[in-house]
């Protein structure tokens, strides 16, 4: 394997947008490696390359997220196995903390998928599973604060008004998609550092730039499917890939049962079935749970060996919060949530 330091540095792959070359393709993107500057944090890199906070932390367990240091190689988990559900509308996989959007395309044209990191409901305020749809859209919404959230903030010494108008203090951001599930939304945020984490009262939050783009594409009536699948298998160029995420701590399904069912189903679909070595490889990847698809019959170093070394595109922002402020924001995002909203939060478009 050529050391990453000796490989040519290329332009990064386009984030968020992928075209499926065939109906059988269910893996998109490719893993990338970027070298840090002295001022980068993993949070900076995550947002620049279309990732969430937990995703980049899982892929780089041995890297200091706040002070990775100059010229530290960081693995970007920018390859994804698509959820095994119908490819239409919005699909939310809360286990991987990602949204997949399949816009309608003319018959005969290749399928397109757009994918974004999401923040989801924290323990005790789980994002619900099931099939629903978008029933309303709103720009610059008011936030009608539920009594439970007002009580929680009051107990923390941070009282909230009954209604928060549009503006920088509104946790819904500038765009909202209302679901046909009372009280649940897909929306932006005024705390982007919490995207990719379990920080909400059940709603789904995106980076401001992502929700503004998605808002223009998604129509009222668009189907929304919400699943919880930490283990995903798919195909690319005739090869089988397995992607694993750490199961949510409050998952009601035993992870071992999930894995056994997945292995049994995919083994039955392959020509010769899975060997003992294949099953062992699946369990190794599941134990590591770094969120990057691993190819079967390859070593653990395969991901790094095939990763694309790319330019660092993080742009320093003089108005950005300091490192201490960012850490405080993320700590605050973990402690409290502000998204549990009532039916009348969103006005119809």
Beta strands, then each sheet from edge to edge (+ up, - down):
strand 1: 17-19
strand 2: 27-29
strand 3: 32-35
strand 4: 73-76
strand 5: 79-81
strand 6: 89-93
strand 7: 98-102
strand 8: 112-117
strand 9: 120-121
strand 10: 130-139
strand 11: 143-144
strand 12: 163-164
strand 13: 175-179
strand 14: 185-187
strand 15: 198-200
strand 16: 204-205
strand 17: 223-227
strand 18: 231-236
strand 19: 239-244
strand 20: 294-295
strand 21: 308-310
sheet 1: 1+ 8- 7+ 6- 17- 10+ 13- 14+ 16+
sheet 2: 2+ 5-
sheet 3: 4+ 3- 21-
sheet 4: 9+ 15+
sheet 5: 11+ 12-
sheet 6: 18+ 19- 20+
end
